[in-house]
């Protein structure tokens, strides 16, 4: 992609706005006509808000600010009610500083009340975390089917940017299937992201991106920044959210077991390859193993070292991260169709994804 930008995770750091740089590549999306009601008419009898104001009034009580302190640092972020019995969803990088002992997570509700929270589980691979407060009767937000989202759909981002709780911004879905890789060698997330021009800033991480029905289509996680900036600045109209379908599956696993799983095809990719598609490594790599895992999904499908993967389910891939993100957007046990080239021979192979547990 020409003019590659840097991206920053958008949790805020207390006393300053820290960030990790990440890279994004790729371009997929669909378009459709959609119109967000923008009037602020009131029902003459009930004084009820409509349009964006009405959606915000319904959603805001279920959105929280999150304050985190731990041995590795402190930060702020956002989250929202997932279940009425105290389960909340946010980003893994929002609460990571409090994981591992000695940390504290405090949830601030829209009415100003506070509750300490425990980390139920988190996965850096998907940058999602479930936390829980000792409170019942909460109003959960509904998770929409993110597969139904199309480019041009109106959306609303809600959270606590720069610590300013209950902030509402509007925009549209400006692209779909943006491959975003976030974090570092120890904790790297791969997100098949929804791109939006709704203003997202440090502190918005973990907050909901909702549609015109007030249902969550994504979890706000990252923003683009021009090259050269060493920390997260403000919104430039390129924000990225984890699709709600991915969030739903991962949150259910975290609540049930405290851990999440992700799918793999069982190959090592050649990071030095610059041709069309992505290439399976030709030899074993130290600490990483064989280029094709013996009896793994790719091996059973007939993929061999040095093969070039051109497409996944008809979607072209040109970078390693694109393939990884596209695979992790599926679930273990799903089948995908890969277009593979071996020498001059090009063929389609069906691969059933294996399951790997997150650390």
C-alpha positions in Angstrom: 0.0 0.0 0.0 1.4 3.4 -1.0 1.9 5.9 1.8 1.8 3.4 4.6 0.7 5.0 7.9 1.6 4.1 11.4 -1.1 3.0 13.8 -1.4 3.3 17.6 -3.3 1.3 20.1 -5.7 3.8 21.8 -5.6 3.1 25.5 -4.5 6.2 27.4 -1.5 6.2 29.8 -2.0 8.1 33.0 0.3 11.1 33.1 0.8 10.9 29.3 -0.6 9.1 26.3 1.5 6.0 25.6 1.1 3.8 22.6 2.5 0.9 20.6 3.1 1.2 16.9 1.4 -1.3 14.6 1.1 -1.7 10.9 -1.9 -2.2 8.6 -2.2 -3.4 5.1 -4.9 -4.5 2.7 -8.2 -3.3 1.3 -11.5 -5.1 1.2 -15.0 -3.8 1.5 -18.6 -3.7 0.3 -20.8 -0.7 -0.3 -24.4 0.0 0.4 -26.7 2.9 0.9 -27.4 3.7 4.6 -28.6 6.8 6.4 -28.3 7.6 10.0 -31.2 9.6 11.5 -29.5 12.8 12.6 -32.6 14.8 13.7 -32.9 15.7 17.4 -36.7 15.9 17.4 -38.4 15.1 20.7 -41.6 13.2 21.2 -44.0 16.0 22.2 -45.6 13.7 24.8 -42.6 12.0 26.3 -39.7 14.3 25.5 -37.9 11.4 24.0 -34.7 11.9 21.9 -34.5 10.5 18.4 -31.6 10.1 15.9 -28.0 10.1 17.2 -29.2 11.7 20.5 -31.7 8.9 21.1 -29.1 6.1 20.3 -26.6 7.8 22.6 -29.1 8.1 25.4 -29.8 4.3 25.2 -26.2 3.2 24.9 -24.3 5.6 27.3 -25.5 4.0 30.6 -23.9 0.7 29.5 -20.5 2.2 28.6 -17.8 2.5 31.2 -14.4 4.1 31.7 -11.6 1.8 33.0 -8.7 2.9 35.2 -5.7 0.5 35.5 -2.7 0.6 37.8 0.0 -2.1 38.0 3.7 -2.8 38.4 4.2 -2.3 34.6 2.4 1.1 34.5 -1.0 2.7 34.5 -3.5 3.6 31.9 -7.1 4.3 31.0 -9.6 2.9 28.5 -13.2 2.1 27.9 -15.5 -0.9 28.0 -19.1 -1.8 28.0 -21.6 -4.1 29.7 -21.6 -7.6 28.2 -23.9 -9.3 30.7 -26.3 -8.1 33.4 -24.4 -10.0 36.1 -21.3 -7.8 35.9 -19.3 -9.0 32.9 -17.7 -6.3 30.8 -15.8 -6.3 27.6 -12.7 -4.2 26.8 -9.3 -4.5 25.0 -6.6 -6.7 26.4 -4.1 -3.9 26.1 -6.3 -1.7 28.4 -5.9 -4.1 31.4 -2.6 -5.7 30.6 -0.7 -3.6 33.1 -2.8 -5.1 36.0 -2.4 -8.7 34.9 -0.1 -11.0 36.7 -0.6 -9.7 40.3 -0.2 -6.4 42.1 -2.5 -4.5 39.7 -5.8 -2.8 40.1 -8.7 -2.3 37.7 -11.4 0.2 38.6 -14.6 0.6 36.5 -16.3 4.0 36.4 -19.9 3.9 35.4 -21.8 6.6 33.5 -23.4 7.8 36.7 -20.0 8.4 38.3 -20.1 5.3 40.6 -17.0 3.1 40.8 -16.4 -0.6 41.3 -13.2 -2.6 41.5 -13.0 -5.3 38.8 -11.2 -8.6 38.3 -9.7 -9.8 35.0 -11.7 -12.9 34.0 -9.5 -13.6 31.0 -7.7 -11.8 28.2 -6.1 -12.7 24.9 -3.4 -10.6 23.4 -3.8 -12.5 20.1 -7.2 -10.9 19.6 -6.7 -7.9 21.9 -9.8 -8.6 23.9 -10.4 -9.0 27.6 -13.4 -9.8 29.9 -13.5 -8.2 33.3 -16.1 -8.5 36.1 -17.5 -6.2 38.8 -19.5 -7.3 41.8 -22.7 -5.7 40.5 -25.9 -7.1 39.0 -28.8 -5.7 37.1 -26.6 -4.0 34.6 -27.9 -3.3 31.1 -25.9 -5.2 28.5 -25.4 -3.9 24.9 -26.5 -6.2 22.1 -23.8 -7.5 19.8 -24.8 -7.2 16.1 -23.8 -9.5 13.3 -20.7 -7.8 12.0 -20.9 -9.9 8.8 -23.9 -7.7 7.8 -21.9 -4.5 8.1 -21.2 -2.8 4.7 -19.0 0.2 3.7 -21.0 3.4 4.2 -23.0 2.2 7.2 -23.4 4.9 9.8 -21.7 4.2 13.2 -21.3 5.9 16.5 -18.2 5.5 18.7 -18.6 5.9 22.5 -16.0 5.9 25.2 -13.6 8.0 27.4 -11.0 9.6 25.1 -8.3 11.4 27.1 -10.3 10.4 30.2 -13.4 12.4 29.0 -16.1 9.9 29.9 -19.3 9.5 27.9 -17.9 11.0 24.7 -19.9 10.4 21.6 -18.6 10.7 18.0 -20.2 9.8 14.7 -19.1 8.6 11.3 -19.4 5.8 8.8 -17.7 2.5 8.1 -15.1 3.5 5.6 -13.6 0.1 4.9 -13.8 -3.5 5.9 -11.3 -6.4 6.4 -8.3 -4.1 7.2 -5.5 -6.4 8.3 -4.1 -4.8 11.4 -1.3 -6.3 13.5 -0.7 -4.8 16.9 1.6 -5.0 19.8 5.1 -6.5 20.1 6.9 -9.8 19.9 5.5 -10.9 23.3 1.9 -9.8 22.7 0.8 -9.4 19.1 -2.8 -9.1 18.1 -4.1 -9.8 14.6 -7.3 -8.0 13.7 -9.5 -8.2 10.6 -10.7 -4.7 11.4 -13.6 -2.5 10.6 -12.3 0.9 9.6 -14.2 4.0 10.5 -13.9 7.8 10.3 -15.7 8.3 13.6 -13.3 10.2 15.8 -11.4 7.7 18.0 -8.6 9.0 20.4 -6.4 7.6 23.2 -8.7 6.3 25.9 -11.4 5.1 23.4 -9.9 1.6 23.5 -12.4 -1.1 24.4 -15.4 1.1 23.9 -18.2 0.2 21.5 -18.7 1.1 17.9 -22.5 0.9 17.4 -24.8 1.0 14.5 -28.0 2.9 13.8 -29.9 0.5 16.0 -27.6 1.0 18.9 -26.1 -2.5 18.6 -22.3 -3.1 18.9 -20.7 -3.8 15.5 -17.1 -3.4 16.7 -14.7 -2.7 19.7 -12.7 0.4 19.1 -9.0 -0.5 19.3 -6.5 1.5 17.2 -6.0 4.7 15.2 -3.8 5.6 12.3 -1.1 8.2 12.7 1.2 9.8 10.1 4.7 8.3 9.9 7.2 9.9 12.4 4.9 10.2 15.4 6.3 8.2 18.3 3.1 8.1 20.4 -0.6 8.2 19.8 -1.9 11.6 18.8 -5.5 12.5 17.9 -7.9 11.1 15.4 -7.1 11.7 11.7 -10.3 10.0 10.6 -8.8 6.4 10.4 -9.9 4.3 13.3 -10.1 0.5 13.6 -12.4 -1.8 15.5 -12.5 -5.5 16.2 -15.7 -7.0 14.6 -18.4 -8.0 17.0 -18.6 -11.6 15.7 -15.0 -12.1 16.7 -15.6 -10.4 20.0 -18.6 -12.6 20.8 -16.8 -15.9 20.2 -13.7 -14.8 22.1 -15.7 -13.3 25.0 -17.7 -16.5 25.4 -14.4 -18.6 25.6 -12.9 -16.2 28.1 -15.9 -16.3 30.4 -16.1 -20.1 30.2 -12.4 -21.0 30.6 -10.4 -17.8 31.1 -8.6 -18.5 27.9 -9.3 -18.1 24.2 -8.4 -20.2 21.1 -7.4 -19.2 17.6 -7.3 -21.1 14.3 -4.1 -22.1 12.4 -3.3 -23.8 9.2 0.1 -25.1 10.4 2.7 -23.4 8.2 5.6 -21.0 8.7 5.6 -18.1 6.3 8.7 -16.7 4.5 9.3 -13.2 5.7 11.9 -12.5 3.0 9.6 -13.3 0.0 8.5 -10.3 -2.1 6.7 -11.9 -5.0 3.0 -12.4 -5.6 1.1 -13.9 -2.7 2.8 -15.2 0.4 5.2 -18.1 0.4 5.5 -21.0 2.8 9.1 -21.2 4.2 11.4 -23.6 2.5 13.2 -24.9 5.6 12.9 -25.3 9.3 13.5 -22.2 11.5 15.2 -22.2 14.9 12.6 -22.2 17.7 9.7 -22.3 15.2 9.9 -25.8 13.8 9.2 -27.2 10.4 7.8 -25.0 7.5 4.7 -27.3 7.3 3.6 -28.9 10.6 3.5 -32.7 10.2 -0.1 -33.9 10.0 -1.3 -30.3 10.4 -4.1 -28.8 8.3 -1.8 -27.6 5.5 0.1 -30.9 5.4 -3.2 -32.9 5.2 -4.3 -30.6 2.4 -1.1 -31.2 0.4 0.6 -27.9 0.9 4.4 -28.2 0.8 7.4 -26.0 1.7 8.0 -23.3 -0.9 4.3 -23.3 -2.1 2.8 -19.8 -2.6 -0.6 -19.0 -1.2 -2.4 -16.5 -3.5 -5.9 -16.3 -2.1 -8.1 -17.4 0.8 -11.7 -17.9 0.0 -11.3 -15.8 -3.1 -9.6 -12.9 -1.3 -6.1 -12.1 -2.6 -3.3 -12.0 0.0 -0.1 -10.1 -0.7 1.4 -9.8 2.8 2.0 -12.4 5.5 -0.2 -10.5 8.0 -3.1 -10.5 5.6 -3.2 -14.3 5.5 -2.7 -14.6 9.3 -5.5 -12.0 10.0 -7.9 -13.7 7.5 -7.3 -17.1 9.1 -7.8 -15.7 12.7 -11.0 -14.1 11.7 -12.4 -17.7 11.3 -13.0 -20.2 14.1 -11.2 -23.5 14.8 -12.9 -26.2 12.8 -13.9 -23.9 10.0 -12.9 -24.8 6.4 -11.2 -22.4 4.1 -10.3 -22.6 0.4 -6.7 -21.6 -0.4 -5.5 -20.9 -3.9 -2.0 -22.4 -4.0 0.8 -22.3 -6.6 3.5 -25.0 -6.7 6.0 -24.1 -9.4 3.8 -23.5 -12.5 0.9 -25.4 -11.1 -2.0 -23.5 -9.5 -4.8 -25.2 -7.6 -7.4 -24.8 -4.9 -7.2 -26.8 -1.7 -9.6 -27.1 1.2 -8.1 -26.7 4.6 -9.9 -27.4 7.9 -8.4 -25.1 10.6 -6.8 -26.5 13.8 -7.2 -25.0 17.2 -4.4 -23.4 19.4 -5.0 -22.0 22.9 -3.8 -18.5 23.7 -1.1 -18.1 26.3 
